């Protein structure tokens, strides 16, 4: 028994059969549409019918088949959207317009790499 009399002990190792760590990543995309869309704190803005897709590079390569270069471009775009949004003095409409134009280009690149497997759309900020 523990020193507080509760009968509970803390252990850094999960008991046998208990799942530890992060939940498993999905093995597929929900639905047939992938949206390219930015949101606060999102590094790679890809979404399916159930929500944001994993940002894990291996998952994006293995499950979606995206190239490392396109994943890096998506990550850069997300970081630039974040930077624009957190700097009020850098919030001109032209800044968003330029990043939305890049987002449309990225959506076209994602569609090009996915082929006809999914329909890719872009949702502007």
PyMOL commands that set and color helices and strands:
alter all, ss='L'
color gray80, all
select helices_A, chain A and resi 57-64+68-86+88-90+93-114
alter helices_A, ss='H'
color red, helices_A
select strands_A, chain A and resi 33-37+46-48+51-52+119-123
alter strands_A, ss='S'
color yellow, strands_A
deselect
rebuild
show_as cartoon
